[in-house]
Amino acid sequence: MIFAIDIGNTNIVFGCIDDKKTYFTERVSTDIKKTEVEYAVTFKYILDIHGVKKSDVEGVIISCVVPQLSDVVKKAVDAVIGKKSLMIGPGVKTGLNIMIDNPATLGADMVVGAVAAINLYQKRLSEPTPVILFDMGTATTVSVIDGRGRFIGGMILPGPVVAIESLSSAASQLPHISLEDPGRVIGKNTVDCMRSGIIYGYAALTDGTIDRIEEELGQKAFVLATGGLTGSIIPHCRREITVDEDLIMKGLLQIYKKNN
């Protein structure tokens, strides 16, 4: 098995995975103030909880979109596992053909997601089909892969939690609330109206985005979704969307194998 780590703006998701299964995944808050030792303690504690010994781990791979934590987390996990980890970045083989203005600017998370989408879904389709991938986290990213398996671009927009927090901060009479399903589109009070606006609004945004991308591509696409907020939004979408909560972990495994 390998130890895979995805460092996001809000959470760090990590776990152990191999070709047969995902053994576990855990999620901790991203904190740029934490030290190398503090992260090392966290990783060792979680591995111990799941009964994983460092001798069980073949290697480590890390994806990071928080530059301040790249070295900190890498040194922490290297100390715990006793092996040099692989960090997604320049020089790492991904097999992804990136057709954008400056391929070097594509985020590590989008690279990993696209690799998993192509290898685990697109290549198994009966005919060449574009793939649209939604990754719903702090930001919602949309990756578009054409029928030839090339990353041709996408979209980036505020995630649902960022949107609702911004709304509460900018409008003095609107409260800070949790993101829960109000059970109906037409809210009867302020809190339910806010929840409905975010949940059903983002569901409609997702459906509409698919429609517009397919229109621009000139053909139907296979649609995937991953990320911590898929469970709140995707069930309310009208389009057929495949959810894979472990997609990034699987993508990290794919890239690890290409480099080892």
N, C-alpha and C positions, 0 to 999 in steps of 0.2 A: 504493500500500500504506500501511497504518498500522503504527505501532509500539505494540504492546499490552503492558502490564505488569500482572501480578497479584502483589501483595505479600502473601504468606502468613506464618504464624507461623514456619514452618521454612524455606521456600524462597521465592525470588522467581522467578517464571516469566515470561519475556518473549519476544517474537518479532515477526516481521513477517507480516502477513496481509492479504488482500483477498478480494473475492467469489469469485475463481477458486481460490485455494489458500493454504495456510499455507507461507510460504517457509522459515521456520525457527522453532524454539523452543529456548530454553536455560533452564537452571535453575542458580541460585547460592544459597548459603546466606543466609538473612536474618540480618543483623547490625546491631543498633541502634547499635553503636559506630562503624560506618564513617561517614566524612564524605561530604559532598556531592561533593568531588573524587574520592574513592575510587570512589564509585558511577559518576561520570561516566567515569572511566577504564575501568571494567568494561564499561559500555554501548558506549563507542566501540570498545573492543578487539573485542567480539563482533560489532558491526556490520561492522568492517573484515574480520574473519575470513570473514564471509558475503558480502563484496563489496557491502554496501549503503551507498550514499552518502546523506548527509542530504538531498540534493536529490531522492532517490527516495521519501522519506517524506512523505506528505501531511499527517499529523498524528499525535498521540500521545494515548493514553487510558490511565488508571491506575485500578486497583481496589486498595484497601488495607484490611487488617484489623489493621494495626500502626500506630496513630496516631503513634508517635514517628518513623516513617519517611516519613510523608506529604509533608512539606515538603522533606525531604532529597532524596528520590528525584525529586520533581517538579522541583526546581531543577537537579538533576544532568542529567536527561534534557532539560529545556528548553535547557540550555547546549549539550548535544551536538547536538541536532536543530535548534536555532535557531527553534523554534516553541513557543507556549504550549500545554501539555498540558491535557487535560480529565480532571479527577479525579471519579470516581463519588461522588456525595453529593447533598445538598439542592440543588434547582434544576436538576439534570440530568434530561433527559427519558429515561425508560426504557420507557414504555408498559405497565408492569407494574401491574396492579390488586392491591394488597396488602391482604388481608382478615385482618389480625391485630390484636391489642389496640393496639399502638403501631407503625405502619408505619415510623417513623423509626428504630426499633431494629434493623431487619432488616439483617444484615451485607451489605456490598457484594458479597462473593463469592457469597452466596445470591441476591442480586438479579440479578447477571450470569448465573449459571447458569440461573436460571428464565427469563430473557429468551431465552437460547439454546435452552432446551428447548422453549419455546412456539413460537418462530419457525422453528426448524429441524426439529422433530420433530412436535409436537402438531398444528400447522396442516396437516401433510401426511398425517395419518391420515384414513382414509375416513369416520370418524364421531367425534363428540365423545367423547373418552376422557381420563380423568385421567392425570397423569404423576407418577411418583415418581422423584426425582433424588437419588442418593447421591453425595456429594463426599467422597472418602476421603483425608484428609491428616492433619495434626496432630490435628485434630478430624474426626470423621465427621459431616457434616451431612446431614440428610434433608429435602428440600423436597417439598411436596405441592401440586400444581396441579390444580384441579378441571377438569371437562370444558368449562367456559366460559373457561378460560385465566386463572383467578384464583389467586393465591398464597394458600392458605388456612391454611398453618402447616407444621409439620414437627417435627424432632427434632435434638438435638445430643448427641453422646456422645464419649468419648475415642477417638482414633484407635488403630489397632493398635500402632503404635510407642510411643505414650504409655502404653498399657496394659501392654506388656511391660517398659518401663523402670520403670514404677511398681511392678510386681510384683517386679522384681529389687532395687529400692531398699528395698522394705518387708519383704522376706523375706531374712534374712541369709544363708541357705544356697543361695539361687538366684542363678546367675551372670547377668551382663549378656551378652546374646547378640544375634546378628543375626537378622533376620526372614527365614528361609528355609523352604521347603517340606520337611517331614520325610519326605514320601512315603507316609505312612500315618497313620491317625487314632490308633491305639493306640501311643503312644511306648514305647520300650524303655529309655530313659535320660532323665535330667533335662532335658537340652537339647532332645531331640526331643519330650518331653512338653510343654515350654513352647511350642515352636514349633507343635505340633499344637493346643494349647489356643487360641492366638491365631488361627492361620490358619483352622482348621476351626470354631472357636468363632465367629469373626466372619462366616464364610460362613453358618453356621446362623442367626446373629443377623440377617444381611441377609435371608435367606429368610423368617424368622419375622416380621420387621418388615413386609415386603411383604404377607404374609398378613393381619396385623392391620390395616394401613392399608386394604387392600381390603375387609376386613370392615366397617370403620367407614364407608368410602365407599359400600358396598353395590354395588360393581361392580369389574370387573377394570381394571387400570391398565397403561399403558405404562411400563416401568422403564428408567431411564438410569443410568449410572455414569461418573464422571470422578474425577480426582485421582491423585496420585502412587502410591497404594497399591492401585489397582484391579487391577493385574497380579498382586498377591499373593493377593487375596481372591476376586475375581469368578469366576475359573476353577473354583473349588471350590463355587460356589453351584449349587443345583438349579433355581432359577427362571430364566426367560429374561430376560437383562439385556443391553441394548445399551451397549457401552463407547465413549465418545468422549473420547479423551485431550485433545483440543484444544477441548473445549466452552467453557471459560472464555474462551479467545482469541476464539472465534467470537462469544460473547456480547458481548465488548468491542467487536468490530467492529459488531455490530448496534446497540449503544447509540451508538457514534460516529456512525454514519450517521443516527440519529434526531436528533442534535444538530448536524449539519452538512448 
